[in-house]
Amino acid sequence: MERKTSASACTMGYLIANGEVLCYTLELPWKDNLNNVSCIPPGTYSGILRYDKADGWRIQLENVPNRTGVQIHMGNYTREIKGCVLVGTGANVGNCSVQNSALAYSRLKKAFYGTDTPNRTPNKPITVTFK
């Protein structure tokens, strides 16, 4: 994940998978890694898949310092997150939002599973680096 813009209201950037820019990202602004109000610190985190939410699957980051439950999921505005990462195919820096989140999420899913309609989870590690 390449963070490109950090302002008082949000942090925005790009999600790159397998060397390809897949989508824009939206996070909370940096506020000293405080729970529910800050993006997470730069670093490399392992991830696990969760299948217990309405969207069917999501990536949850592990070993984030002083944080739990940090996930990459669908959404459009910072008010929809508490430290997670939202994805979108479009971005509006002026109002801290991403657009077409479902399409971006589908791209991320295809990049991980290799198909739009997976019937099993591939046995490969998930690593996410925030720069």
N, CA, C and O atoms as CSV, one atom per row, in Angstrom:
chain,resi,resn,atom,element,x,y,z
A,1,MET,N,N,0.841,-1.156,0.000
A,1,MET,CA,C,0.000,0.000,0.000
A,1,MET,C,C,0.899,1.235,0.000
A,1,MET,O,O,1.767,1.392,0.858
A,2,GLU,N,N,0.676,2.080,-0.951
A,2,GLU,CA,C,1.438,3.330,-1.050
A,2,GLU,C,C,0.552,4.467,-0.571
A,2,GLU,O,O,-0.437,4.803,-1.222
A,3,ARG,N,N,0.892,5.048,0.537
A,3,ARG,CA,C,0.161,6.219,1.030
A,3,ARG,C,C,0.697,7.446,0.308
A,3,ARG,O,O,1.904,7.691,0.299
A,4,LYS,N,N,-0.204,8.216,-0.297
A,4,LYS,CA,C,0.216,9.369,-1.092
A,4,LYS,C,C,-0.180,10.697,-0.488
A,4,LYS,O,O,0.542,11.681,-0.644
A,5,THR,N,N,-1.316,10.751,0.201
A,5,THR,CA,C,-1.815,11.997,0.762
A,5,THR,C,C,-2.213,11.764,2.206
A,5,THR,O,O,-2.968,10.840,2.509
A,6,SER,N,N,-1.712,12.593,3.083
A,6,SER,CA,C,-2.104,12.512,4.485
A,6,SER,C,C,-2.513,13.908,4.924
A,6,SER,O,O,-1.732,14.857,4.854
A,7,ALA,N,N,-3.752,14.011,5.375
A,7,ALA,CA,C,-4.283,15.301,5.792
A,7,ALA,C,C,-4.920,15.153,7.166
A,7,ALA,O,O,-4.883,14.078,7.765
A,8,SER,N,N,-5.493,16.222,7.652
A,8,SER,CA,C,-6.107,16.173,8.976
A,8,SER,C,C,-7.349,15.302,9.010
A,8,SER,O,O,-7.738,14.834,10.080
A,9,ALA,N,N,-7.989,15.070,7.855
A,9,ALA,CA,C,-9.233,14.299,7.828
A,9,ALA,C,C,-9.079,12.864,7.327
A,9,ALA,O,O,-9.934,12.023,7.606
A,10,CYS,N,N,-7.986,12.565,6.579
A,10,CYS,CA,C,-7.838,11.207,6.048
A,10,CYS,C,C,-6.437,10.973,5.502
A,10,CYS,O,O,-5.625,11.891,5.384
A,11,THR,N,N,-6.187,9.717,5.177
A,11,THR,CA,C,-4.972,9.283,4.503
A,11,THR,C,C,-5.422,8.518,3.263
A,11,THR,O,O,-6.286,7.646,3.348
A,12,MET,N,N,-4.837,8.842,2.112
A,12,MET,CA,C,-5.236,8.193,0.865
A,12,MET,C,C,-4.016,7.687,0.116
A,12,MET,O,O,-2.914,8.218,0.252
A,13,GLY,N,N,-4.238,6.649,-0.677
A,13,GLY,CA,C,-3.143,6.086,-1.453
A,13,GLY,C,C,-3.636,5.062,-2.447
A,13,GLY,O,O,-4.757,5.142,-2.949
A,14,TYR,N,N,-2.759,4.076,-2.727
A,14,TYR,CA,C,-3.037,3.032,-3.707
A,14,TYR,C,C,-2.753,1.676,-3.095
A,14,TYR,O,O,-1.872,1.536,-2.247
A,15,LEU,N,N,-3.504,0.683,-3.530
A,15,LEU,CA,C,-3.225,-0.700,-3.158
A,15,LEU,C,C,-2.628,-1.380,-4.376
A,15,LEU,O,O,-3.216,-1.374,-5.458
A,16,ILE,N,N,-1.467,-1.961,-4.189
A,16,ILE,CA,C,-0.742,-2.640,-5.262
A,16,ILE,C,C,-0.678,-4.116,-4.910
A,16,ILE,O,O,-0.258,-4.473,-3.810
A,17,ALA,N,N,-1.096,-4.987,-5.842
A,17,ALA,CA,C,-1.020,-6.430,-5.627
A,17,ALA,C,C,-0.368,-7.066,-6.845
A,17,ALA,O,O,-0.730,-6.772,-7.984
A,18,ASN,N,N,0.577,-7.921,-6.595
A,18,ASN,CA,C,1.289,-8.611,-7.674
A,18,ASN,C,C,1.868,-7.624,-8.683
A,18,ASN,O,O,1.883,-7.897,-9.883
A,19,GLY,N,N,2.348,-6.471,-8.197
A,19,GLY,CA,C,2.973,-5.469,-9.041
A,19,GLY,C,C,2.011,-4.588,-9.817
A,19,GLY,O,O,2.454,-3.774,-10.626
A,20,GLU,N,N,0.695,-4.723,-9.597
A,20,GLU,CA,C,-0.307,-3.953,-10.325
A,20,GLU,C,C,-1.109,-3.082,-9.367
A,20,GLU,O,O,-1.546,-3.543,-8.313
A,21,VAL,N,N,-1.301,-1.810,-9.745
A,21,VAL,CA,C,-2.160,-0.930,-8.952
A,21,VAL,C,C,-3.601,-1.387,-9.162
A,21,VAL,O,O,-4.110,-1.363,-10.282
A,22,LEU,N,N,-4.248,-1.801,-8.084
A,22,LEU,CA,C,-5.623,-2.305,-8.176
A,22,LEU,C,C,-6.665,-1.240,-7.885
A,22,LEU,O,O,-7.724,-1.208,-8.511
A,23,CYS,N,N,-6.359,-0.363,-6.925
A,23,CYS,CA,C,-7.394,0.567,-6.493
A,23,CYS,C,C,-6.805,1.654,-5.597
A,23,CYS,O,O,-5.634,1.617,-5.220
A,24,TYR,N,N,-7.654,2.611,-5.276
A,24,TYR,CA,C,-7.321,3.642,-4.298
A,24,TYR,C,C,-7.621,3.108,-2.898
A,24,TYR,O,O,-8.415,2.182,-2.728
A,25,THR,N,N,-6.977,3.702,-1.912
A,25,THR,CA,C,-7.249,3.338,-0.520
A,25,THR,C,C,-7.617,4.580,0.282
A,25,THR,O,O,-7.188,5.693,-0.021
A,26,LEU,N,N,-8.415,4.356,1.303
A,26,LEU,CA,C,-8.827,5.424,2.205
A,26,LEU,C,C,-8.682,4.932,3.632
A,26,LEU,O,O,-9.175,3.863,3.990
A,27,GLU,N,N,-7.995,5.731,4.445
A,27,GLU,CA,C,-7.801,5.411,5.859
A,27,GLU,C,C,-8.068,6.666,6.681
A,27,GLU,O,O,-8.199,7.766,6.144
A,28,LEU,N,N,-8.142,6.478,7.964
A,28,LEU,CA,C,-8.218,7.613,8.877
A,28,LEU,C,C,-6.889,8.361,8.849
A,28,LEU,O,O,-5.892,7.810,8.382
A,29,PRO,N,N,-6.849,9.599,9.334
A,29,PRO,CA,C,-5.575,10.331,9.398
A,29,PRO,C,C,-4.671,9.720,10.471
A,29,PRO,O,O,-5.129,8.946,11.312
A,30,TRP,N,N,-3.402,10.069,10.432
A,30,TRP,CA,C,-2.468,9.600,11.458
A,30,TRP,C,C,-2.710,10.382,12.741
A,30,TRP,O,O,-2.605,11.608,12.758
A,31,LYS,N,N,-3.030,9.676,13.805
A,31,LYS,CA,C,-3.214,10.276,15.129
A,31,LYS,C,C,-2.565,9.366,16.163
A,31,LYS,O,O,-3.219,8.847,17.069
A,32,ASP,N,N,-1.256,9.191,15.997
A,32,ASP,CA,C,-0.429,8.428,16.941
A,32,ASP,C,C,-0.919,7.008,17.182
A,32,ASP,O,O,-0.762,6.484,18.284
A,33,ASN,N,N,-1.509,6.376,16.171
A,33,ASN,CA,C,-1.969,4.996,16.242
A,33,ASN,C,C,-3.046,4.773,17.309
A,33,ASN,O,O,-3.185,3.661,17.820
A,34,LEU,N,N,-3.797,5.805,17.646
A,34,LEU,CA,C,-4.856,5.665,18.641
A,34,LEU,C,C,-6.005,4.841,18.076
A,34,LEU,O,O,-6.417,5.042,16.934
A,35,ASN,N,N,-6.519,3.914,18.878
A,35,ASN,CA,C,-7.622,3.057,18.464
A,35,ASN,C,C,-8.814,3.878,17.991
A,35,ASN,O,O,-9.171,4.889,18.595
A,36,ASN,N,N,-9.414,3.428,16.911
A,36,ASN,CA,C,-10.656,3.960,16.357
A,36,ASN,C,C,-10.573,5.349,15.741
A,36,ASN,O,O,-11.569,5.814,15.187
A,37,VAL,N,N,-9.433,6.034,15.810
A,37,VAL,CA,C,-9.335,7.381,15.241
A,37,VAL,C,C,-8.101,7.587,14.363
A,37,VAL,O,O,-7.939,8.657,13.777
A,38,SER,N,N,-7.238,6.588,14.263
A,38,SER,CA,C,-5.982,6.737,13.534
A,38,SER,C,C,-5.768,5.600,12.542
A,38,SER,O,O,-6.237,4.481,12.748
A,39,CYS,N,N,-5.048,5.907,11.456
A,39,CYS,CA,C,-4.572,4.838,10.589
A,39,CYS,C,C,-3.462,4.090,11.339
A,39,CYS,O,O,-2.999,4.543,12.385
A,40,ILE,N,N,-3.051,2.969,10.808
A,40,ILE,CA,C,-2.026,2.173,11.476
A,40,ILE,C,C,-0.639,2.650,11.056
A,40,ILE,O,O,-0.499,3.331,10.040
A,41,PRO,N,N,0.392,2.295,11.834
A,41,PRO,CA,C,1.747,2.725,11.488
A,41,PRO,C,C,2.252,2.058,10.207
A,41,PRO,O,O,1.820,0.958,9.864
A,42,PRO,N,N,3.170,2.730,9.502
A,42,PRO,CA,C,3.810,2.076,8.361
A,42,PRO,C,C,4.467,0.777,8.824
A,42,PRO,O,O,4.909,0.672,9.968
A,43,GLY,N,N,4.528,-0.192,7.948
A,43,GLY,CA,C,5.143,-1.468,8.282
A,43,GLY,C,C,4.584,-2.573,7.428
A,43,GLY,O,O,3.736,-2.348,6.565
A,44,THR,N,N,5.071,-3.775,7.678
A,44,THR,CA,C,4.624,-4.964,6.961
A,44,THR,C,C,3.863,-5.851,7.921
A,44,THR,O,O,4.351,-6.177,9.003
A,45,TYR,N,N,2.663,-6.243,7.518
A,45,TYR,CA,C,1.788,-7.037,8.374
A,45,TYR,C,C,1.326,-8.285,7.637
A,45,TYR,O,O,1.049,-8.243,6.438
A,46,SER,N,N,1.245,-9.386,8.358
A,46,SER,CA,C,0.652,-10.583,7.770
A,46,SER,C,C,-0.855,-10.446,7.855
A,46,SER,O,O,-1.379,-9.659,8.644
A,47,GLY,N,N,-1.542,-11.220,7.033
A,47,GLY,CA,C,-2.989,-11.136,7.022
A,47,GLY,C,C,-3.632,-12.505,7.047
A,47,GLY,O,O,-3.018,-13.511,6.691
A,48,ILE,N,N,-4.878,-12.521,7.475
A,48,ILE,CA,C,-5.691,-13.724,7.437
A,48,ILE,C,C,-7.004,-13.365,6.746
A,48,ILE,O,O,-7.373,-12.193,6.671
A,49,LEU,N,N,-7.694,-14.363,6.251
A,49,LEU,CA,C,-8.998,-14.133,5.639
A,49,LEU,C,C,-10.086,-14.363,6.658
A,49,LEU,O,O,-10.015,-15.288,7.467
A,50,ARG,N,N,-11.094,-13.512,6.611
A,50,ARG,CA,C,-12.280,-13.678,7.454
A,50,ARG,C,C,-13.478,-13.875,6.536
A,50,ARG,O,O,-13.616,-13.200,5.516
A,51,TYR,N,N,-14.327,-14.798,6.912
A,51,TYR,CA,C,-15.515,-15.096,6.114
A,51,TYR,C,C,-16.791,-14.870,6.907
A,51,TYR,O,O,-17.848,-15.378,6.533
A,52,ASP,N,N,-16.710,-14.118,7.992
A,52,ASP,CA,C,-17.839,-13.977,8.911
A,52,ASP,C,C,-18.604,-12.666,8.768
A,52,ASP,O,O,-19.422,-12.339,9.627
A,53,LYS,N,N,-18.362,-11.928,7.727
A,53,LYS,CA,C,-19.036,-10.644,7.536
A,53,LYS,C,C,-19.968,-10.706,6.327
A,53,LYS,O,O,-19.886,-11.637,5.525
A,54,ALA,N,N,-20.838,-9.736,6.196
A,54,ALA,CA,C,-21.836,-9.719,5.131
A,54,ALA,C,C,-21.223,-9.688,3.731
A,54,ALA,O,O,-21.840,-10.167,2.779
A,55,ASP,N,N,-20.018,-9.131,3.593
A,55,ASP,CA,C,-19.404,-9.052,2.268
A,55,ASP,C,C,-18.768,-10.364,1.825
A,55,ASP,O,O,-18.216,-10.435,0.727
A,56,GLY,N,N,-18.834,-11.401,2.654
A,56,GLY,CA,C,-18.375,-12.723,2.263
A,56,GLY,C,C,-16.940,-13.045,2.592
A,56,GLY,O,O,-16.618,-14.197,2.885
A,57,TRP,N,N,-16.072,-12.061,2.552
A,57,TRP,CA,C,-14.666,-12.276,2.905
A,57,TRP,C,C,-14.010,-10.910,3.092
A,57,TRP,O,O,-14.495,-9.900,2.583
A,58,ARG,N,N,-12.945,-10.897,3.802
A,58,ARG,CA,C,-12.129,-9.698,3.952
A,58,ARG,C,C,-10.770,-10.105,4.490
A,58,ARG,O,O,-10.604,-11.192,5.042
A,59,ILE,N,N,-9.801,-9.218,4.322
A,59,ILE,CA,C,-8.452,-9.454,4.842
A,59,ILE,C,C,-8.317,-8.731,6.166
A,59,ILE,O,O,-8.586,-7.534,6.264
A,60,GLN,N,N,-7.899,-9.467,7.184
A,60,GLN,CA,C,-7.636,-8.867,8.491
A,60,GLN,C,C,-6.136,-8.907,8.741
A,60,GLN,O,O,-5.499,-9.947,8.573
A,61,LEU,N,N,-5.578,-7.774,9.143
A,61,LEU,CA,C,-4.144,-7.672,9.402
A,61,LEU,C,C,-3.840,-8.137,10.811
A,61,LEU,O,O,-4.596,-7.877,11.747
A,62,GLU,N,N,-2.719,-8.829,10.947
A,62,GLU,CA,C,-2.307,-9.342,12.245
A,62,GLU,C,C,-1.065,-8.612,12.744
A,62,GLU,O,O,-0.290,-8.053,11.967
A,63,ASN,N,N,-0.902,-8.636,14.052
A,63,ASN,CA,C,0.284,-8.073,14.717
A,63,ASN,C,C,0.477,-6.583,14.462
A,63,ASN,O,O,1.608,-6.106,14.374
A,64,VAL,N,N,-0.623,-5.853,14.343
A,64,VAL,CA,C,-0.545,-4.395,14.255
A,64,VAL,C,C,-0.331,-3.890,15.681
A,64,VAL,O,O,-1.129,-4.207,16.564
A,65,PRO,N,N,0.722,-3.117,15.927
A,65,PRO,CA,C,1.012,-2.671,17.297
A,65,PRO,C,C,-0.185,-2.005,17.976
A,65,PRO,O,O,-0.764,-1.055,17.450
A,66,ASN,N,N,-0.536,-2.511,19.131
A,66,ASN,CA,C,-1.600,-1.955,19.978
A,66,ASN,C,C,-2.969,-1.876,19.297
A,66,ASN,O,O,-3.802,-1.054,19.679
A,67,ARG,N,N,-3.206,-2.723,18.295
A,67,ARG,CA,C,-4.482,-2.698,17.564
A,67,ARG,C,C,-4.963,-4.117,17.311
A,67,ARG,O,O,-4.161,-5.048,17.234
A,68,THR,N,N,-6.272,-4.280,17.182
A,68,THR,CA,C,-6.872,-5.545,16.779
A,68,THR,C,C,-7.986,-5.256,15.774
A,68,THR,O,O,-8.532,-4.153,15.739
A,69,GLY,N,N,-8.311,-6.237,14.972
A,69,GLY,CA,C,-9.437,-6.122,14.060
A,69,GLY,C,C,-9.249,-5.170,12.901
A,69,GLY,O,O,-10.241,-4.721,12.326
A,70,VAL,N,N,-8.026,-4.840,12.530
A,70,VAL,CA,C,-7.775,-3.941,11.399
A,70,VAL,C,C,-7.973,-4.734,10.110
A,70,VAL,O,O,-7.314,-5.750,9.889
A,71,GLN,N,N,-8.884,-4.261,9.262
A,71,GLN,CA,C,-9.253,-5.010,8.070
A,71,GLN,C,C,-9.240,-4.151,6.821
A,71,GLN,O,O,-9.300,-2.924,6.892
A,72,ILE,N,N,-9.160,-4.814,5.671
A,72,ILE,CA,C,-9.342,-4.185,4.368
A,72,ILE,C,C,-10.735,-4.595,3.922
A,72,ILE,O,O,-11.023,-5.785,3.794
A,73,HIS,N,N,-11.614,-3.601,3.680
A,73,HIS,CA,C,-12.988,-3.940,3.320
A,73,HIS,C,C,-13.637,-2.837,2.500
A,73,HIS,O,O,-13.008,-1.820,2.206
A,74,MET,N,N,-14.900,-3.040,2.131
A,74,MET,CA,C,-15.650,-2.073,1.332
A,74,MET,C,C,-16.136,-0.903,2.182
A,74,MET,O,O,-16.342,-1.027,3.390
A,75,GLY,N,N,-16.307,0.211,1.530
A,75,GLY,CA,C,-16.816,1.416,2.160
A,75,GLY,C,C,-16.377,2.615,1.355
A,75,GLY,O,O,-15.538,2.499,0.462
A,76,ASN,N,N,-16.947,3.778,1.670
A,76,ASN,CA,C,-16.642,4.966,0.884
A,76,ASN,C,C,-16.117,6.150,1.689
A,76,ASN,O,O,-15.447,7.020,1.132
A,77,TYR,N,N,-16.410,6.200,2.988
A,77,TYR,CA,C,-16.065,7.375,3.787
A,77,TYR,C,C,-15.378,6.960,5.090
A,77,TYR,O,O,-15.580,5.854,5.590
A,78,THR,N,N,-14.566,7.868,5.626
A,78,THR,CA,C,-13.856,7.567,6.874
A,78,THR,C,C,-14.807,7.303,8.033
A,78,THR,O,O,-14.432,6.612,8.980
A,79,ARG,N,N,-16.009,7.827,7.987
A,79,ARG,CA,C,-16.963,7.574,9.079
A,79,ARG,C,C,-17.369,6.098,9.146
A,79,ARG,O,O,-17.976,5.666,10.126
A,80,GLU,N,N,-17.037,5.330,8.112
A,80,GLU,CA,C,-17.370,3.910,8.074
A,80,GLU,C,C,-16.259,3.018,8.614
A,80,GLU,O,O,-16.371,1.793,8.564
A,81,ILE,N,N,-15.199,3.611,9.126
A,81,ILE,CA,C,-14.067,2.805,9.609
A,81,ILE,C,C,-13.577,3.269,10.975
A,81,ILE,O,O,-13.812,4.401,11.397
A,82,LYS,N,N,-12.896,2.362,11.641
A,82,LYS,CA,C,-12.274,2.646,12.933
A,82,LYS,C,C,-10.829,2.156,12.910
A,82,LYS,O,O,-10.383,1.454,13.817
A,83,GLY,N,N,-10.118,2.532,11.871
A,83,GLY,CA,C,-8.729,2.126,11.749
A,83,GLY,C,C,-8.479,1.181,10.598
A,83,GLY,O,O,-7.332,0.805,10.355
A,84,CYS,N,N,-9.514,0.785,9.882
A,84,CYS,CA,C,-9.393,-0.141,8.758
A,84,CYS,C,C,-9.012,0.610,7.480
A,84,CYS,O,O,-8.753,1.814,7.499
A,85,VAL,N,N,-8.985,-0.130,6.376
A,85,VAL,CA,C,-8.650,0.414,5.066
A,85,VAL,C,C,-9.820,0.156,4.127
A,85,VAL,O,O,-10.285,-0.977,4.004
A,86,LEU,N,N,-10.294,1.202,3.467
A,86,LEU,CA,C,-11.342,1.066,2.466
A,86,LEU,C,C,-10.710,1.124,1.085
A,86,LEU,O,O,-9.658,1.739,0.908
A,87,VAL,N,N,-11.347,0.486,0.101
A,87,VAL,CA,C,-10.827,0.478,-1.266
A,87,VAL,C,C,-11.878,1.014,-2.222
A,87,VAL,O,O,-13.076,0.864,-1.984
A,88,GLY,N,N,-11.424,1.650,-3.323
A,88,GLY,CA,C,-12.327,2.176,-4.338
A,88,GLY,C,C,-11.618,2.344,-5.665
A,88,GLY,O,O,-10.391,2.440,-5.706
A,89,THR,N,N,-12.379,2.382,-6.758
A,89,THR,CA,C,-11.776,2.599,-8.080
A,89,THR,C,C,-11.588,4.068,-8.390
A,89,THR,O,O,-10.857,4.419,-9.316
A,90,GLY,N,N,-12.240,4.936,-7.624
A,90,GLY,CA,C,-12.082,6.377,-7.768
A,90,GLY,C,C,-11.841,6.980,-6.399
A,90,GLY,O,O,-12.146,6.366,-5.377
A,91,ALA,N,N,-11.290,8.188,-6.384
A,91,ALA,CA,C,-11.006,8.847,-5.109
A,91,ALA,C,C,-11.279,10.334,-5.218
A,91,ALA,O,O,-11.085,10.947,-6.268
A,92,ASN,N,N,-11.733,10.900,-4.108
A,92,ASN,CA,C,-11.953,12.335,-4.023
A,92,ASN,C,C,-11.235,12.830,-2.776
A,92,ASN,O,O,-11.709,12.645,-1.656
A,93,VAL,N,N,-10.092,13.457,-2.986
A,93,VAL,CA,C,-9.282,13.944,-1.867
A,93,VAL,C,C,-10.019,15.043,-1.116
A,93,VAL,O,O,-9.899,15.140,0.106
A,94,GLY,N,N,-10.780,15.872,-1.825
A,94,GLY,CA,C,-11.477,16.999,-1.214
A,94,GLY,C,C,-12.460,16.606,-0.129
A,94,GLY,O,O,-12.591,17.310,0.872
A,95,ASN,N,N,-13.161,15.479,-0.314
A,95,ASN,CA,C,-14.095,15.059,0.729
A,95,ASN,C,C,-13.707,13.719,1.361
A,95,ASN,O,O,-14.532,13.057,1.991
A,96,CYS,N,N,-12.460,13.338,1.186
A,96,CYS,CA,C,-11.934,12.106,1.800
A,96,CYS,C,C,-12.852,10.919,1.549
A,96,CYS,O,O,-13.409,10.343,2.483
A,97,SER,N,N,-13.001,10.561,0.282
A,97,SER,CA,C,-13.844,9.417,-0.044
A,97,SER,C,C,-13.260,8.617,-1.199
A,97,SER,O,O,-12.453,9.115,-1.984
A,98,VAL,N,N,-13.690,7.373,-1.278
A,98,VAL,CA,C,-13.407,6.534,-2.442
A,98,VAL,C,C,-14.750,6.127,-3.036
A,98,VAL,O,O,-15.759,6.055,-2.334
A,99,GLN,N,N,-14.746,5.862,-4.343
A,99,GLN,CA,C,-15.967,5.488,-5.038
A,99,GLN,C,C,-15.828,4.085,-5.633
A,99,GLN,O,O,-14.724,3.561,-5.782
A,100,ASN,N,N,-16.972,3.497,-5.967
A,100,ASN,CA,C,-17.019,2.175,-6.588
A,100,ASN,C,C,-16.267,1.141,-5.760
A,100,ASN,O,O,-15.470,0.364,-6.286
A,101,SER,N,N,-16.529,1.144,-4.478
A,101,SER,CA,C,-15.828,0.257,-3.566
A,101,SER,C,C,-16.061,-1.214,-3.897
A,101,SER,O,O,-15.131,-2.015,-3.803
A,102,ALA,N,N,-17.267,-1.581,-4.277
A,102,ALA,CA,C,-17.555,-2.987,-4.587
A,102,ALA,C,C,-16.718,-3.481,-5.765
A,102,ALA,O,O,-16.237,-4.614,-5.748
A,103,LEU,N,N,-16.541,-2.646,-6.784
A,103,LEU,CA,C,-15.726,-3.034,-7.931
A,103,LEU,C,C,-14.259,-3.186,-7.529
A,103,LEU,O,O,-13.599,-4.140,-7.940
A,104,ALA,N,N,-13.753,-2.258,-6.733
A,104,ALA,CA,C,-12.374,-2.356,-6.258
A,104,ALA,C,C,-12.178,-3.615,-5.410
A,104,ALA,O,O,-11.160,-4.299,-5.516
A,105,TYR,N,N,-13.156,-3.901,-4.581
A,105,TYR,CA,C,-13.106,-5.084,-3.721
A,105,TYR,C,C,-13.094,-6.357,-4.567
A,105,TYR,O,O,-12.401,-7.322,-4.243
A,106,SER,N,N,-13.863,-6.347,-5.646
A,106,SER,CA,C,-13.882,-7.478,-6.571
A,106,SER,C,C,-12.515,-7.661,-7.230
A,106,SER,O,O,-12.060,-8.791,-7.404
A,107,ARG,N,N,-11.862,-6.564,-7.594
A,107,ARG,CA,C,-10.510,-6.641,-8.173
A,107,ARG,C,C,-9.522,-7.239,-7.180
A,107,ARG,O,O,-8.684,-8.066,-7.540
A,108,LEU,N,N,-9.632,-6.808,-5.924
A,108,LEU,CA,C,-8.756,-7.339,-4.881
A,108,LEU,C,C,-8.994,-8.840,-4.694
A,108,LEU,O,O,-8.049,-9.620,-4.577
A,109,LYS,N,N,-10.236,-9.220,-4.668
A,109,LYS,CA,C,-10.594,-10.635,-4.514
A,109,LYS,C,C,-10.026,-11.464,-5.663
A,109,LYS,O,O,-9.456,-12.532,-5.442
A,110,LYS,N,N,-10.182,-10.971,-6.884
A,110,LYS,CA,C,-9.663,-11.699,-8.048
A,110,LYS,C,C,-8.139,-11.795,-8.006
A,110,LYS,O,O,-7.574,-12.826,-8.369
A,111,ALA,N,N,-7.474,-10.730,-7.566
A,111,ALA,CA,C,-6.017,-10.758,-7.464
A,111,ALA,C,C,-5.563,-11.813,-6.465
A,111,ALA,O,O,-4.536,-12.460,-6.665
A,112,PHE,N,N,-6.327,-11.988,-5.388
A,112,PHE,CA,C,-5.943,-12.976,-4.384
A,112,PHE,C,C,-6.316,-14.397,-4.801
A,112,PHE,O,O,-5.488,-15.305,-4.738
A,113,TYR,N,N,-7.548,-14.583,-5.222
A,113,TYR,CA,C,-8.030,-15.926,-5.539
A,113,TYR,C,C,-7.703,-16.378,-6.959
A,113,TYR,O,O,-7.673,-17.576,-7.237
A,114,GLY,N,N,-7.456,-15.418,-7.865
A,114,GLY,CA,C,-7.181,-15.768,-9.248
A,114,GLY,C,C,-8.435,-15.928,-10.088
A,114,GLY,O,O,-8.347,-16.280,-11.265
A,115,THR,N,N,-9.601,-15.676,-9.507
A,115,THR,CA,C,-10.868,-15.811,-10.214
A,115,THR,C,C,-11.926,-14.954,-9.527
A,115,THR,O,O,-11.791,-14.601,-8.356
A,116,ASP,N,N,-12.982,-14.623,-10.274
A,116,ASP,CA,C,-14.105,-13.884,-9.697
A,116,ASP,C,C,-15.025,-14.776,-8.874
A,116,ASP,O,O,-15.768,-14.295,-8.018
A,117,THR,N,N,-14.969,-16.068,-9.136
A,117,THR,CA,C,-15.864,-17.020,-8.457
A,117,THR,C,C,-15.058,-18.163,-7.841
A,117,THR,O,O,-15.104,-19.288,-8.338
A,118,PRO,N,N,-14.321,-17.884,-6.764
A,118,PRO,CA,C,-13.497,-18.931,-6.165
A,118,PRO,C,C,-14.360,-20.003,-5.491
A,118,PRO,O,O,-15.444,-19.726,-4.977
A,119,ASN,N,N,-13.847,-21.226,-5.511
A,119,ASN,CA,C,-14.532,-22.299,-4.798
A,119,ASN,C,C,-13.667,-22.867,-3.680
A,119,ASN,O,O,-14.054,-23.818,-3.000
A,120,ARG,N,N,-12.498,-22.274,-3.501
A,120,ARG,CA,C,-11.630,-22.655,-2.384
A,120,ARG,C,C,-10.627,-21.536,-2.124
A,120,ARG,O,O,-10.412,-20.670,-2.973
A,121,THR,N,N,-10.029,-21.563,-0.965
A,121,THR,CA,C,-9.030,-20.570,-0.595
A,121,THR,C,C,-7.646,-21.083,-0.976
A,121,THR,O,O,-7.265,-22.183,-0.577
A,122,PRO,N,N,-6.890,-20.301,-1.745
A,122,PRO,CA,C,-5.539,-20.748,-2.107
A,122,PRO,C,C,-4.628,-20.790,-0.880
A,122,PRO,O,O,-4.785,-20.005,0.055
A,123,ASN,N,N,-3.702,-21.695,-0.904
A,123,ASN,CA,C,-2.760,-21.844,0.194
A,123,ASN,C,C,-1.557,-20.947,-0.070
A,123,ASN,O,O,-0.491,-21.411,-0.477
A,124,LYS,N,N,-1.750,-19.658,0.170
A,124,LYS,CA,C,-0.649,-18.717,-0.010
A,124,LYS,C,C,-0.714,-17.671,1.084
A,124,LYS,O,O,-1.793,-17.324,1.564
A,125,PRO,N,N,0.443,-17.173,1.474
A,125,PRO,CA,C,0.470,-16.181,2.551
A,125,PRO,C,C,-0.034,-14.825,2.087
A,125,PRO,O,O,0.035,-14.491,0.904
A,126,ILE,N,N,-0.538,-14.054,3.035
A,126,ILE,CA,C,-0.972,-12.680,2.770
A,126,ILE,C,C,-0.041,-11.762,3.541
A,126,ILE,O,O,0.106,-11.881,4.757
A,127,THR,N,N,0.587,-10.843,2.816
A,127,THR,CA,C,1.452,-9.845,3.436
A,127,THR,C,C,1.082,-8.484,2.864
A,127,THR,O,O,0.985,-8.319,1.648
A,128,VAL,N,N,0.877,-7.510,3.746
A,128,VAL,CA,C,0.522,-6.161,3.318
A,128,VAL,C,C,1.543,-5.193,3.894
A,128,VAL,O,O,1.760,-5.161,5.106
A,129,THR,N,N,2.169,-4.407,3.029
A,129,THR,CA,C,3.148,-3.417,3.454
A,129,THR,C,C,2.566,-2.024,3.274
A,129,THR,O,O,2.078,-1.680,2.198
A,130,PHE,N,N,2.618,-1.231,4.325
A,130,PHE,CA,C,2.157,0.157,4.292
A,130,PHE,C,C,3.382,1.049,4.233
A,130,PHE,O,O,4.232,1.001,5.122
A,131,LYS,N,N,3.479,1.867,3.187
A,131,LYS,CA,C,4.614,2.785,3.025
A,131,LYS,C,C,4.143,4.213,3.114
A,131,LYS,O,O,4.948,5.137,3.002
